[in-house]
Amino acid sequence: MPAQGISPLLQQLSEVPIAELCRRTADGERPVQSLYDLGTEHGLCSITARDDVERLYSIFDLAVVHGLGSIVLDYVEGVCLDPFCSSSDPLESTLLDGRCIKRWCQLAVQRLSKAAWQSKSRGLASDPLLTAPLAALNTIVLVSETLALSETEGSANRDSVVEVMHQARQLQQFYQVTEWAARQQLDFGNGFGRFASHQQWCMAVERRRSNSPRNSSLLQDHLRTLEQQHGCSGLTYPAQSFTGALQSLFLTGDTDAAAWHAKLALLLYYALDAGLPAPAEAFWQGFGIGPALYRQWHVRFLLDDAASGLPSSPASLQQAAKLLPACASPETPFPFLEALARLGQPHAALAALQARAGGLGSSASSLHQLTLTQVQAAVCLHLECGSVPEAFLQVRQHCAGLRDAEERQQHSTAALQALMHWAAGHKALGQVLQLPLDTQEEQVLIKVLERSQESAALLPLYWMQRGNMAAAALAQARLGDQAASAGSAASPVKAETSKLLAAAAPSMPAVQRSLLEGRWPLFGPVLAEQRHLQKSSHPPDELPDSAPDDSALDASQPSPPAASLQEGLLPMDRLAAQHTASPVWSPSRGSKRPRPKIARRVMR
């Protein structure tokens, strides 16, 4: 564009009052016509304009290309949106209407879109519209936003303005990326980068997908997210050329911040995969994303490359294990952690998991955003690193953030079941049974133990560790009934548990022991042998006064139910029962309250 004459034209345009730009003056001409004539005289405007509307469009094109886009915005706000700005002249009324400016936006977007799609055949570096279209699009987006706010919600005119604004934002992002790529000289001849052909590149991508246990690489997950959540349909990877990749990615789909970041992440993946020399600092500064987010996107490529089997895989794995714990945040995709642990770096994955949740012991809200499958994977990750208490805390923090009781019960059951399954396979069930469970967690753990035949034998041990011998005896007796009904032999764990339970039987209340002998005769001989050993170690004349009288508990001579109930009471309960049975004492002057003799015996 000739530089001669542009300064006088822009100077004159900036001096014209915006409200008088399209109104007739005393000589019968409009200022827009004189500005257009000045532009055509110096070769700045085309000579094809047929009326003042097209002349106004040419003046606006010059304004936005040379940094005076604010004139267009001022014209919309000061003329088109002014309810008192009107005219009886049909042409002048059209110039003052906002629909005239909307038409200019539509024509400008069509021209810039055509130039964007034609850049594929001419090459990226030779495209003459790398800076001027971006400046024009910045103005078009602002103008269309202003026009959309002035229209009625749901009207056809507003919908058309919103559509223009959406297309302008797509072009704005496309030209921003192409401008950055041109500055970094990322264009290459064959379009395949470090690969010899497009077919070889496709084979490497397929190898990454097949090496994933989910039959889907991190790249495939990201492409699926772009299609399902951001409207980028028809994406293929790798593209036939770098320019074609930019066109298919940035000229389609949504334009909000989330979609913009997702597209930039795929752009970085493409550049790294192709081996393009894209400096990290230039990338995050050029798009204003920050170094942490850049490193997180970089890790996606490193993890896929580590699983591809290429010569660069070992170095990529080491770099990913170093970067991910340092850049993890609540927005870090959980499959990153799974992929890193699967590639043999569980400790680095665990550090990234803790950083993602805000640190160990944090009540960060990101914990309850995990799905049920991800919670189970997080528990397994803690356990693989040998940290049973931390795995339990992960489950507790996650379930504490769930509001729905049914969902909380479901997640707690599944996570504790994964915990028990791992502990059974690694002989670490003792650590699980010693965890500080609350009432709800204890109920879940008991249900998990009861459902599994392998871990059901540990339920009596769990109750004995909790000091609840009655519940342990009940669980052990149920195991005996199940084994008898199934006709299976007793397991070694069950036999050892029976011995431990019989050894602890003297500490049980008498009524519980009698009920145990009466319902499950299996414990009768064991308890009888235990009493015999106790009596033989203490002669009758040396037995302490507080020794329980087990004569009523002989299996051969069961006592009546009432006597069994009285004997089964705890010492303080017996004392309360005797007070209830004794006559009521009424105080009188000088009398003292009688003290039962059994109280002294109990205290002794």
C-alpha positions as CSV (number, residue, x, y, z in Angstrom):
1,M,0.0,0.0,0.0
2,P,1.5,3.4,-1.0
3,A,2.7,5.3,2.0
4,Q,2.4,8.7,0.3
5,G,-0.9,10.3,1.2
6,I,-1.8,8.0,4.1
7,S,-0.8,10.5,6.8
8,P,-2.9,13.4,5.5
9,L,-5.8,11.0,5.0
10,L,-5.6,9.6,8.5
11,Q,-5.1,13.1,9.9
12,Q,-8.2,14.4,8.2
13,L,-10.2,11.3,9.2
14,S,-9.3,11.8,12.9
15,E,-10.3,15.5,12.8
16,V,-13.8,14.9,11.4
17,P,-16.4,14.8,14.1
18,I,-17.7,11.3,14.2
19,A,-21.4,12.3,14.2
20,E,-20.8,14.4,11.0
21,L,-18.9,11.8,9.1
22,C,-22.0,10.7,7.0
23,R,-24.1,13.9,7.2
24,R,-24.3,16.3,4.3
25,T,-22.5,19.6,4.8
26,A,-23.5,23.0,3.5
27,D,-22.0,22.3,0.0
28,G,-24.2,19.1,-0.3
29,E,-21.4,16.6,0.2
30,R,-20.6,14.2,3.0
31,P,-17.1,14.1,4.6
32,V,-16.9,10.4,3.8
33,Q,-17.0,11.2,0.1
34,S,-14.1,13.7,0.3
35,L,-12.0,11.3,2.4
36,Y,-12.7,8.6,-0.2
37,D,-11.6,10.8,-3.1
38,L,-8.4,11.6,-1.2
39,G,-7.7,7.9,-0.8
40,T,-8.3,7.1,-4.4
41,E,-6.1,10.0,-5.5
42,H,-3.1,8.4,-3.7
43,G,-4.0,4.8,-4.5
44,L,-5.2,3.9,-1.0
45,C,-8.8,3.0,-1.9
46,S,-10.2,1.0,-4.7
47,I,-12.1,2.9,-7.4
48,T,-15.0,0.4,-7.5
49,A,-17.1,2.0,-4.8
50,R,-20.6,2.8,-6.2
51,D,-22.2,4.7,-3.3
52,D,-21.4,6.3,0.0
53,V,-22.0,3.0,1.8
54,E,-19.1,1.3,0.0
55,R,-17.0,4.5,0.4
56,L,-17.6,4.3,4.1
57,Y,-16.5,0.6,4.1
58,S,-13.2,1.6,2.3
59,I,-12.5,4.3,4.8
60,F,-13.1,1.8,7.7
61,D,-10.7,-0.7,6.0
62,L,-8.0,2.0,5.9
63,A,-8.7,2.9,9.5
64,V,-8.4,-0.5,11.0
65,V,-5.3,-1.5,9.0
66,H,-3.4,1.6,10.1
67,G,-4.3,1.6,13.8
68,L,-7.4,3.8,13.8
69,G,-9.9,1.0,14.6
70,S,-11.3,3.0,17.5
71,I,-12.9,5.3,14.9
72,V,-15.2,2.5,13.9
73,L,-16.1,1.7,17.5
74,D,-16.8,5.3,18.2
75,Y,-19.0,5.5,15.1
76,V,-21.1,2.6,16.4
77,E,-21.4,3.9,19.9
78,G,-21.9,7.6,19.0
79,V,-24.0,7.3,15.9
80,C,-25.6,3.9,15.4
81,L,-26.6,3.4,19.0
82,D,-27.7,7.0,19.6
83,P,-31.6,6.9,19.5
84,F,-31.7,10.6,18.7
85,C,-29.4,10.3,15.7
86,S,-31.7,9.9,12.7
87,S,-32.3,11.3,9.2
88,S,-35.2,11.6,6.7
89,D,-32.7,10.9,3.8
90,P,-33.0,7.1,3.0
91,L,-29.2,6.8,2.1
92,E,-28.2,8.8,5.2
93,S,-30.5,6.8,7.4
94,T,-28.9,3.6,6.1
95,L,-25.4,5.0,6.9
96,L,-26.6,5.8,10.5
97,D,-28.0,2.3,11.1
98,G,-26.1,-0.4,13.0
99,R,-27.0,-3.0,10.3
100,C,-24.8,-1.1,7.9
101,I,-21.8,-1.6,10.2
102,K,-22.8,-5.2,10.7
103,R,-22.6,-5.7,7.0
104,W,-19.1,-4.2,6.9
105,C,-18.1,-6.7,9.6
106,Q,-19.5,-9.6,7.5
107,L,-17.7,-8.5,4.4
108,A,-14.4,-8.1,6.2
109,V,-14.7,-11.5,7.8
110,Q,-15.4,-13.1,4.5
111,R,-12.4,-11.5,2.9
112,L,-10.1,-12.5,5.8
113,S,-11.5,-16.0,5.9
114,K,-10.8,-16.4,2.2
115,A,-7.2,-15.2,2.7
116,A,-6.8,-17.6,5.6
117,W,-7.8,-20.7,3.6
118,Q,-5.8,-19.6,0.5
119,S,-2.6,-19.5,2.5
120,K,-2.5,-23.3,2.3
121,S,-1.5,-23.2,-1.4
122,R,0.8,-20.1,-1.2
123,G,2.7,-21.2,1.9
124,L,2.8,-19.7,5.3
125,A,5.8,-17.5,5.0
126,S,4.7,-15.8,1.7
127,D,1.2,-14.8,3.0
128,P,1.0,-11.0,2.8
129,L,-1.9,-10.8,5.3
130,L,-0.1,-11.6,8.6
131,T,-0.4,-8.3,10.5
132,A,-3.1,-6.2,8.8
133,P,-5.8,-8.9,9.1
134,L,-5.1,-9.3,12.8
135,A,-5.4,-5.6,13.5
136,A,-8.7,-5.6,11.5
137,L,-10.1,-8.6,13.4
138,N,-9.4,-7.0,16.8
139,T,-11.7,-4.1,15.8
140,I,-14.3,-6.4,14.2
141,V,-14.6,-8.4,17.4
142,L,-15.1,-5.3,19.6
143,V,-17.6,-3.8,17.1
144,S,-19.6,-7.0,16.9
145,E,-19.7,-7.4,20.7
146,T,-21.0,-3.8,21.0
147,L,-23.7,-4.5,18.3
148,A,-24.7,-7.8,20.0
149,L,-25.3,-6.1,23.3
150,S,-27.7,-3.6,21.7
151,E,-29.9,-6.2,20.1
152,T,-32.7,-8.1,21.7
153,E,-31.9,-11.5,23.2
154,G,-33.0,-14.2,20.8
155,S,-33.7,-12.0,17.8
156,A,-32.5,-13.0,14.3
157,N,-30.4,-9.8,14.0
158,R,-28.6,-10.6,17.2
159,D,-27.9,-14.2,16.2
160,S,-26.4,-13.0,12.9
161,V,-24.1,-10.6,14.8
162,V,-23.0,-13.3,17.2
163,E,-22.2,-15.6,14.3
164,V,-20.0,-12.9,12.8
165,M,-18.3,-12.3,16.1
166,H,-17.6,-16.1,16.4
167,Q,-16.1,-16.3,13.0
168,A,-14.0,-13.2,13.7
169,R,-12.7,-14.7,16.9
170,Q,-11.7,-17.9,15.0
171,L,-9.8,-15.9,12.4
172,Q,-8.3,-13.7,15.2
173,Q,-6.9,-16.8,16.9
174,F,-5.7,-18.3,13.5
175,Y,-3.9,-15.2,12.5
176,Q,-2.4,-14.8,15.9
177,V,-0.9,-18.3,15.7
178,T,0.3,-17.9,12.1
179,E,2.0,-14.6,13.0
180,W,3.8,-16.3,15.9
181,A,4.8,-19.3,13.7
182,A,6.2,-16.9,11.1
183,R,8.3,-15.1,13.6
184,Q,9.6,-18.4,14.9
185,Q,10.2,-19.7,11.4
186,L,8.3,-22.9,12.1
187,D,7.3,-23.6,8.5
188,F,9.1,-26.5,6.8
189,G,9.1,-27.9,3.3
190,N,7.7,-31.5,3.4
191,G,5.5,-30.9,6.4
192,F,6.7,-34.1,8.2
193,G,9.5,-32.7,10.4
194,R,11.7,-35.4,11.9
195,F,9.8,-38.1,10.1
196,A,10.7,-39.2,6.5
197,S,7.1,-39.4,5.4
198,H,3.5,-38.9,6.5
199,Q,3.1,-42.7,6.7
200,Q,6.0,-43.1,9.1
201,W,4.6,-40.4,11.3
202,C,1.2,-42.1,11.3
203,M,2.9,-45.4,12.3
204,A,4.6,-43.7,15.3
205,V,1.2,-42.3,16.4
206,E,-0.4,-45.7,16.1
207,R,2.4,-47.3,18.1
208,R,1.8,-44.9,21.0
209,R,-1.9,-45.8,20.9
210,S,-1.3,-49.6,20.9
211,N,1.1,-49.4,23.8
212,S,-1.5,-47.8,26.0
213,P,-3.4,-50.3,28.2
214,R,-6.6,-48.3,27.5
215,N,-5.9,-48.6,23.7
216,S,-5.9,-44.8,23.7
217,S,-2.9,-42.5,24.0
218,L,-2.9,-39.1,25.7
219,L,-3.1,-37.6,22.2
220,Q,-6.2,-39.5,21.4
221,D,-7.8,-38.4,24.7
222,H,-7.0,-34.8,23.8
223,L,-8.4,-35.1,20.3
224,R,-11.6,-36.6,21.8
225,T,-11.8,-33.7,24.2
226,L,-11.5,-31.2,21.4
227,E,-14.2,-32.8,19.4
228,Q,-16.7,-33.5,22.2
229,Q,-16.3,-30.4,24.4
230,H,-15.0,-27.7,22.1
231,G,-16.7,-28.5,18.7
232,C,-13.6,-29.2,16.7
233,S,-14.9,-31.9,14.4
234,G,-12.9,-33.7,11.7
235,L,-9.5,-33.3,13.2
236,T,-6.9,-35.7,11.9
237,Y,-3.4,-36.2,13.3
238,P,-0.9,-35.8,11.8
239,A,-2.0,-33.4,9.2
240,Q,-0.6,-33.3,5.7
241,S,1.1,-29.9,6.4
242,F,1.7,-27.5,9.2
243,T,-0.5,-24.8,7.6
244,G,-3.2,-27.4,7.1
245,A,-3.0,-28.3,10.8
246,L,-3.4,-24.7,11.8
247,Q,-6.4,-24.3,9.5
248,S,-8.3,-27.4,10.6
249,L,-7.6,-26.6,14.3
250,F,-8.1,-22.8,14.7
251,L,-10.7,-22.1,12.0
252,T,-13.2,-24.5,13.6
253,G,-14.7,-25.1,17.0
254,D,-15.3,-22.8,20.0
255,T,-13.3,-19.7,20.8
256,D,-13.6,-19.4,24.6
257,A,-10.5,-19.6,26.9
258,A,-10.8,-23.3,27.5
259,A,-11.0,-24.1,23.8
260,W,-8.2,-21.7,23.0
261,H,-5.9,-23.5,25.5
262,A,-6.9,-26.9,24.3
263,K,-6.0,-25.9,20.7
264,L,-2.7,-24.4,21.8
265,A,-1.9,-27.6,23.6
266,L,-2.4,-29.6,20.4
267,L,-0.3,-27.0,18.5
268,L,2.6,-27.5,20.9
269,Y,2.2,-31.3,20.7
270,Y,2.4,-31.1,16.9
271,A,5.5,-28.9,17.0
272,L,7.3,-31.1,19.5
273,D,6.3,-34.3,17.7
274,A,7.6,-32.9,14.4
275,G,10.8,-31.7,15.9
276,L,10.2,-28.0,15.1
277,P,12.6,-25.6,16.9
278,A,9.9,-23.9,19.0
279,P,11.5,-22.2,22.1
280,A,9.6,-22.7,25.2
281,E,9.9,-19.2,26.5
282,A,8.8,-17.8,23.1
283,F,5.7,-20.0,23.2
284,W,4.4,-19.1,26.7
285,Q,5.2,-15.5,26.2
286,G,3.8,-15.3,22.8
287,F,0.4,-16.7,23.9
288,G,0.4,-15.5,27.6
289,I,-0.1,-18.9,29.1
290,G,2.7,-19.1,31.7
291,P,5.5,-21.6,32.1
292,A,3.7,-24.0,34.4
293,L,0.9,-24.6,31.9
294,Y,3.4,-24.9,29.1
295,R,5.3,-27.6,31.0
296,Q,2.1,-29.5,31.6
297,W,1.3,-29.5,27.9
298,H,4.9,-30.6,27.2
299,V,4.5,-33.5,29.6
300,R,1.6,-34.9,27.4
301,F,4.0,-35.3,24.5
302,L,6.8,-36.6,26.6
303,L,4.6,-39.4,28.1
304,D,3.4,-40.5,24.7
305,D,6.9,-40.4,23.2
306,A,8.1,-42.5,26.2
307,A,5.6,-45.2,25.2
308,S,6.4,-45.1,21.5
309,G,9.6,-47.2,21.6
310,L,11.6,-44.6,19.6
311,P,15.2,-43.9,20.5
312,S,14.1,-40.8,22.3
313,S,11.8,-42.7,24.7
314,P,14.1,-43.1,27.7
315,A,15.1,-39.4,27.7
316,S,11.4,-38.4,27.3
317,L,10.5,-40.6,30.3
318,Q,13.1,-39.1,32.6
319,Q,12.2,-35.5,31.6
320,A,8.5,-36.2,32.2
321,A,9.2,-37.7,35.6
322,K,11.1,-34.5,36.4
323,L,8.6,-32.0,35.0
324,L,5.2,-33.3,36.1
325,P,5.6,-33.1,39.9
326,A,6.9,-29.6,39.5
327,C,4.1,-28.3,37.3
328,A,1.1,-30.4,38.5
329,S,-2.0,-28.4,39.5
330,P,-5.7,-29.2,40.1
331,E,-6.2,-28.8,36.3
332,T,-3.6,-31.5,35.5
333,P,-5.4,-34.4,33.7
334,F,-5.4,-37.5,35.8
335,P,-4.4,-39.8,32.9
336,F,-1.0,-38.1,33.1
337,L,-0.3,-39.6,36.5
338,E,-1.6,-43.0,35.4
339,A,0.7,-43.0,32.3
340,L,3.7,-42.0,34.4
341,A,3.1,-44.7,36.9
342,R,2.5,-47.3,34.2
343,L,5.9,-46.4,32.6
344,G,7.7,-47.3,35.8
345,Q,7.8,-44.0,37.7
346,P,5.3,-44.5,40.6
347,H,7.1,-42.2,43.0
348,A,7.1,-39.3,40.6
349,A,3.4,-40.0,39.8
350,L,2.7,-39.9,43.5
351,A,4.5,-36.6,44.0
352,A,2.5,-35.2,41.1
353,L,-0.7,-36.5,42.7
354,Q,0.0,-34.8,45.9
355,A,0.9,-31.6,44.1
356,R,-2.3,-31.9,42.1
357,A,-4.3,-32.1,45.3
358,G,-2.4,-29.2,46.9
359,G,-0.2,-31.3,49.1
360,L,-0.7,-34.2,51.5
361,G,-3.3,-33.7,54.1
362,S,-4.9,-30.8,52.2
363,S,-8.7,-30.5,52.0
364,A,-8.4,-29.2,48.5
365,S,-11.6,-29.2,46.5
366,S,-9.9,-31.0,43.6
367,L,-10.0,-34.3,45.5
368,H,-13.8,-34.8,45.3
369,Q,-13.6,-34.0,41.5
370,L,-12.1,-37.4,40.9
371,T,-14.2,-40.2,39.4
372,L,-14.6,-43.5,41.0
373,T,-12.1,-45.1,38.7
374,Q,-9.6,-42.4,39.4
375,V,-10.0,-42.7,43.1
376,Q,-9.2,-46.4,42.9
377,A,-6.1,-45.6,40.7
378,A,-5.0,-43.0,43.2
379,V,-5.3,-45.5,46.1
380,C,-3.3,-48.1,44.1
381,L,-0.7,-45.5,43.4
382,H,-0.2,-44.8,47.1
383,L,-0.1,-48.5,47.8
384,E,2.4,-49.2,45.1
385,C,4.7,-46.8,46.8
386,G,4.2,-48.7,50.1
387,S,2.1,-46.0,51.8
388,V,-1.0,-47.6,53.3
389,P,-1.9,-44.7,55.7
390,E,-1.6,-42.1,52.9
391,A,-3.8,-44.3,50.7
392,F,-6.4,-44.3,53.5
393,L,-6.2,-40.5,53.9
394,Q,-6.7,-40.1,50.2
395,V,-9.9,-42.1,50.4
396,R,-11.1,-40.2,53.5
397,Q,-10.4,-36.8,52.0
398,H,-12.1,-37.7,48.7
399,C,-15.2,-39.1,50.4
400,A,-15.4,-36.1,52.8
401,G,-15.9,-33.8,49.8
402,L,-18.9,-35.8,48.4
403,R,-22.3,-34.4,49.4
404,D,-24.5,-37.3,48.2
405,A,-24.6,-40.0,50.8
406,E,-25.1,-42.8,48.3
407,E,-22.2,-41.7,46.1
408,R,-20.0,-41.3,49.2
409,Q,-20.9,-44.9,50.3
410,Q,-20.2,-46.2,46.8
411,H,-16.8,-44.5,46.5
412,S,-15.8,-45.5,50.0
413,T,-16.7,-49.1,49.4
414,A,-14.8,-49.3,46.0
415,A,-11.7,-47.5,47.4
416,L,-11.5,-49.7,50.5
417,Q,-12.1,-52.8,48.4
418,A,-9.1,-51.8,46.2
419,L,-7.1,-51.2,49.4
420,M,-8.0,-54.7,50.8
421,H,-7.3,-56.4,47.5
422,W,-3.8,-54.9,47.3
423,A,-3.1,-55.7,51.0
424,A,-4.2,-59.3,50.5
425,G,-1.8,-59.7,47.6
426,H,1.1,-58.0,49.4
427,K,0.6,-59.6,52.8
428,A,-0.1,-56.2,54.4
429,L,-3.6,-56.8,55.7
430,G,-2.3,-56.1,59.2
431,Q,-1.6,-52.5,58.3
432,V,-5.1,-52.1,57.0
433,L,-6.7,-53.5,60.1
434,Q,-4.7,-51.0,62.3
435,L,-6.0,-47.9,60.4
436,P,-7.9,-45.3,62.5
437,L,-11.3,-46.0,61.0
438,D,-14.4,-44.1,62.0
439,T,-17.8,-45.7,62.4
440,Q,-18.9,-45.4,58.7
441,E,-15.5,-46.5,57.4
442,E,-15.5,-49.5,59.8
443,Q,-18.9,-50.6,58.5
444,V,-17.6,-50.4,54.9
445,L,-14.5,-52.4,55.8
446,I,-16.6,-55.0,57.5
447,K,-18.8,-55.4,54.5
448,V,-15.8,-55.7,52.2
449,L,-14.3,-58.4,54.5
450,E,-17.6,-60.3,54.6
451,R,-18.0,-60.3,50.8
452,S,-14.7,-61.9,50.1
453,Q,-14.0,-65.5,51.1
454,E,-10.3,-64.9,51.3
455,S,-10.5,-61.9,53.6
456,A,-13.5,-63.1,55.7
457,A,-11.1,-65.1,57.9
458,L,-9.5,-61.8,58.9
459,L,-12.7,-60.3,60.4
460,P,-12.2,-62.1,63.8
461,L,-8.7,-60.8,63.9
462,Y,-9.9,-57.3,63.2
463,W,-12.4,-57.5,66.1
464,M,-9.8,-58.9,68.5
465,Q,-7.5,-56.0,67.6
466,R,-10.3,-53.6,68.4
467,G,-10.9,-55.4,71.7
468,N,-14.4,-56.6,70.9
469,M,-14.1,-60.3,71.7
470,A,-17.8,-60.9,71.5
471,A,-17.9,-59.7,67.9
472,A,-14.7,-61.7,67.1
473,A,-16.3,-64.9,68.5
474,L,-19.5,-64.2,66.5
475,A,-17.5,-63.8,63.3
476,Q,-15.4,-66.9,64.0
477,A,-18.5,-68.9,64.7
478,R,-20.1,-67.8,61.5
479,L,-17.1,-68.9,59.6
480,G,-17.4,-72.3,61.2
481,D,-21.1,-72.5,60.2
482,Q,-20.2,-71.5,56.6
483,A,-17.4,-74.1,56.4
484,A,-19.6,-76.8,57.8
485,S,-22.4,-76.1,55.4
486,A,-20.0,-76.0,52.5
487,G,-18.2,-79.1,53.6
488,S,-14.7,-77.5,53.4
489,A,-11.8,-77.9,55.7
490,A,-10.8,-75.1,58.1
491,S,-8.0,-72.8,56.8
492,P,-4.8,-72.4,58.8
493,V,-5.8,-68.8,59.5
494,K,-9.1,-69.9,60.9
495,A,-7.4,-72.5,63.2
496,E,-4.9,-70.0,64.5
497,T,-7.7,-67.5,65.1
498,S,-9.7,-70.1,67.1
499,K,-6.7,-70.6,69.4
500,L,-6.3,-66.9,69.9
501,L,-9.9,-66.5,70.6
502,A,-9.9,-69.4,73.1
503,A,-6.9,-67.9,74.9
504,A,-8.8,-64.6,75.2
505,A,-12.0,-66.3,76.3
506,P,-11.4,-65.8,80.1
507,S,-11.5,-62.0,79.6
508,M,-15.0,-62.2,78.1
509,P,-18.1,-61.7,80.3
510,A,-19.6,-65.0,81.5
511,V,-22.9,-64.6,79.7
512,Q,-21.1,-64.1,76.4
513,R,-19.1,-67.3,77.0
514,S,-22.2,-69.3,77.9
515,L,-24.0,-68.1,74.8
516,L,-21.0,-68.9,72.7
517,E,-20.9,-72.5,74.1
518,G,-24.6,-73.0,73.7
519,R,-24.9,-71.9,70.1
520,W,-21.5,-73.0,68.7
521,P,-20.4,-76.2,70.5
522,L,-17.1,-76.0,68.6
523,F,-15.8,-73.7,71.3
524,G,-17.0,-75.8,74.2
525,P,-14.0,-78.2,74.4
526,V,-11.6,-75.3,73.9
527,L,-13.1,-73.2,76.7
528,A,-13.2,-76.3,79.0
529,E,-9.5,-76.9,78.4
530,Q,-8.8,-73.3,79.1
531,R,-10.7,-73.5,82.4
532,H,-8.9,-76.7,83.3
533,L,-5.5,-75.1,82.7
534,Q,-6.5,-72.1,84.7
535,K,-7.6,-74.2,87.7
536,S,-4.6,-76.4,87.6
537,S,-2.3,-73.4,87.7
538,H,-4.1,-72.1,90.8
539,P,-5.1,-74.5,93.6
540,P,-8.6,-73.9,95.1
541,D,-7.2,-72.4,98.3
542,E,-5.0,-69.9,96.3
543,L,-7.7,-68.6,93.9
544,P,-8.3,-64.9,94.4
545,D,-11.6,-63.8,95.8
546,S,-12.5,-62.0,92.6
547,A,-12.1,-65.1,90.4
548,P,-15.2,-65.7,88.4
549,D,-17.2,-68.8,89.3
550,D,-17.5,-70.9,86.1
551,S,-19.4,-73.8,87.6
552,A,-22.5,-72.4,86.1
553,L,-20.8,-72.4,82.7
554,D,-20.1,-76.1,82.5
555,A,-21.3,-77.3,79.1
556,S,-22.6,-80.6,80.6
557,Q,-24.7,-78.8,83.3
558,P,-26.1,-75.6,81.8
559,S,-27.6,-73.2,84.3
560,P,-31.1,-71.8,84.0
561,P,-31.5,-68.8,81.8
562,A,-32.1,-66.5,84.7
563,A,-29.0,-67.6,86.5
564,S,-27.0,-67.3,83.3
565,L,-28.2,-63.8,82.9
566,Q,-27.3,-62.9,86.5
567,E,-23.9,-64.4,86.1
568,G,-23.3,-62.7,82.8
569,L,-23.7,-59.3,84.2
570,L,-20.6,-57.1,84.6
571,P,-19.5,-56.5,88.3
572,M,-21.0,-53.1,88.4
573,D,-24.2,-54.4,86.8
574,R,-24.4,-57.1,89.5
575,L,-24.1,-54.5,92.1
576,A,-26.9,-52.5,90.6
577,A,-29.1,-55.6,90.4
578,Q,-28.5,-56.4,94.1
579,H,-29.4,-52.9,95.1
580,T,-32.6,-53.2,93.1
581,A,-33.5,-56.5,94.9
582,S,-32.7,-55.2,98.4
583,P,-35.4,-53.4,100.6
584,V,-35.5,-49.6,100.1
585,W,-33.6,-47.8,102.8
586,S,-35.3,-44.9,104.5
587,P,-33.0,-42.4,106.3
588,S,-33.6,-41.5,110.0
589,R,-31.7,-39.4,112.5
590,G,-28.5,-41.1,113.6
591,S,-28.8,-44.0,111.2
592,K,-26.1,-44.8,108.6
593,R,-26.7,-46.0,105.1
594,P,-25.8,-49.8,104.9
595,R,-23.0,-50.6,102.5
596,P,-23.2,-54.0,100.7
597,K,-20.4,-56.4,101.3
598,I,-20.0,-57.2,97.6
599,A,-18.9,-53.6,96.9
600,R,-15.7,-54.2,98.9
601,R,-15.1,-57.4,97.0
602,V,-15.6,-55.7,93.7
603,M,-13.2,-52.8,94.5
604,R,-10.6,-55.3,95.7
